[in-house]
């Protein structure tokens, strides 16, 4: 799987883990601020429990992308000589 695909899938799952509890709490009648805080905590806990492998893969993907961006091209090497 592509690095950007891993990041996108993980981000979408995290958004769902936040949006689903938020929607449920708002439908029940919670205050908007408290609902957002509680949904954030629930989303964090769900992510910690259900997404450890995906989090590791996304971390590796971000590392790979950083390595690619850190490598200097020909132009940068030429400019660094002066």
Protein Blocks (a to p, Z undefined) as FASTA:
>chain_A
ZZklmmmmmmmmmmmmmmmmmmmmmmnopafklmmmmmmmmmmmmmmmmmmmmmmmmmmm
mmmmmmmmmpccfklmmmmmZZ
